[in-house]
Amino acid sequence: MRLDKGDPAIAGVVAALCVASAVMVAVVDGAKGDGRVTQLSNGFTARHSPDAPAPFEPVLYAANGAFAFGFLRVGAASLDLAVVHLASSFPVWRATPARVGDWSRPATLTFDTGLVLAGADGAAGVLWQTLNAIGDTVVLLNSSNLVVRRFAETRPAWQSFDNPSDTLVLDQNLTVSSPPLISGNRRFALRLAKTYMSLHMEFYGGRATPMYWQHTALEAQPENATQPPVYGCLDGRGFFGLYLQGSGEKVDVLSFDTFVQNLTGAFRRMTLEDDGNLRAYYWTDDAKAWTADYKAITAPCELPTSCGAYGLCVPGGGEAKCQCLTNSTATSPPCSAEETTDLCGDGDSDGGQVFDEVRLKRVSVAYKERLPFEANATAEQCEQACAGNCSCWGAVHSGASGYCYLLDFPVETMVYEADDRKVGYFKVRRPPRSSTRRGMSPGAKAVTAALSLILASLAVAGAYVGHRLWQRRQRRRRAGGMEQELTSSGPYKDLKSMGSSNSSFKS
């Protein structure tokens, strides 16, 4: 990776050289004694090297050396910007561009009016940028907060703490107006409402967001219209606190395992992970590892996708035991392909339904209290309410309460409950039919029929010619008599006549 110098008129530009992740880095300004860049000035440019041997290319360091900001390889070949906790190589913040960059291609990070990540196409290939931010310098604070500053203003023009990805760190506020935490696989979200925090599944790019976990602030008053909303903050003493905006009054505490241990000197984070669970961890220099400290959902079967699409989670022990809802031969995930589109507007060309129906007993939903439902319904009425609704993927009925819970999103993990009165009705999309049956135009059908007729005619003609040649060979044998058979070897004669006949057939 090469860093180009900014505007020569900018004071503080020095020439230095350091080695970071086996990549040579030219220092722009704000370099410490060890050569690490701790400040970027307006006009800064850094270029990502496609053949970089390390998955992280730092361009900016925190003063304490615990964090760095730079290019990060995500997965097999995706390019992102990230703030990384260097001791663990964990990205505590990522830019997460809407359009993913390619690690194998060149990319440029510039700081002009704001930070901009662009691909090989230059300005037309902008992957990510800080919106509505005009700054003079960029610094990475010891808290891991990436900050764009103006010289004349104390408040940051932009900061990563206001734009979280999947992780919150110490002293970082999560407010009602903050973007939600989004898991790395983009399937789950943590949102904060006026008086509670909640976890949601993300379907169809966020158009459907069913809730599967909720925690309400104990001392908040939802009925009080004048009460300000709550905000959340991770505390170094071992808890996640909920406070009233403005006054800072504490209204609830999510206690971690180390809350009563008075653990000092630990760095903490709370991350929404790819399985949909919200977990907290702490790091100490002695242990040199992340230690789990809290999880929002404790039972495996309560996680929304623990057994995958159309999976059935059987409680028991500390692990999820999975089966399949569908009638396939599979007894464990994957049971069916993950859905990416809804059922509405996905009709069959012949007017038939595009899904099969599965009915099962002893099934329920772990988060059914968060789903829309109908009361005083029979199992038949519950099924009919879903069957006639193209936005409904399934329905679960409880005979004891008469409640009918509707799934207006693709079916994920259900939970086994030993009660025959709990029944489920599910729609399973049929595989698409072949293009020759479904998408062939009338013109293509006519051409196909004509070619089939021609091939059939050629086959008949070939058979006729072969039959005539066979008759001719028989007449020659009878005319030649015994003398021809004594002067010519049988095998050779057979091969010769076979080759002659083949040649004639080909002609």
Disulfide bonds with the S-S distance in Angstrom:
Cys301-Cys313 2.03
Cys307-Cys322 1.97
Cys324-Cys335 2.02
Cys344-Cys390 2.14
Cys382-Cys404 2.07
Cys386-Cys392 2.17
